[in-house]
Amino acid sequence: MDASVDLSVCRECHCLTARRTARTITRLYEEKLRPHGLRATQFSILAALALKGPTPLRELAEVLGLERTTLTRSAALLERNGWVAAARSEDVRQRPLRLTQAGRRKLEGAFPAWKAAQELVSRKLESDGERRSLTMIGAYSVNRKGIKDKSHQDTDAKRLHPKTAKLRKE
């Protein structure tokens, strides 16, 4: 074992810092969404379906950066609550999900709470000068999945992540 390795630099680990930041941000969104009976991931699934329309599970998992098994569990709960349903598909191997009317109402009801969390996080990141870093990290993860990276411009980065896009009526 080499005693000359300076492990003190591990205190500045970007991975650990990003994980801590993500947990802190998630807790804030969870707190705001809790009165609406939603978790942050569930809100993101509903929002993604509102923005994209019926979407196969595999594609939805990629868009949201979730493991398919995690998405499957969350989708089952959303389906039991009547907020999402299976959509018809010509390919029997796919199981696209669609947002139901009840899901749209749930999403729109929770949207002000999500927006409040979004604004709090944005203000904090901007005051700390970290917004650009977070945008770049998100763009890197999108780029790693083989999606063209245009996120160096803030307006393009907003289109890449469904949480930052405004909800639109379908």
Buried (B, 14 or more C-beta within 10 A) or exposed (E): EEEEEEEEEEEEEEEEEEEEBEEEBBEBBBEBBEEBEBBBBBBBBBBBBBBBEBBBBBBBBBBBEBEEEEBEEBBEEBBEBEBBBBBEEEEEEBBBBBBBEEBBEBBEEBBEBBEBBBEBBEEBBEEEEEBEBBBEBBBEEBBEEEBEBBBEEEEBBBEBBBBBBEBEEE
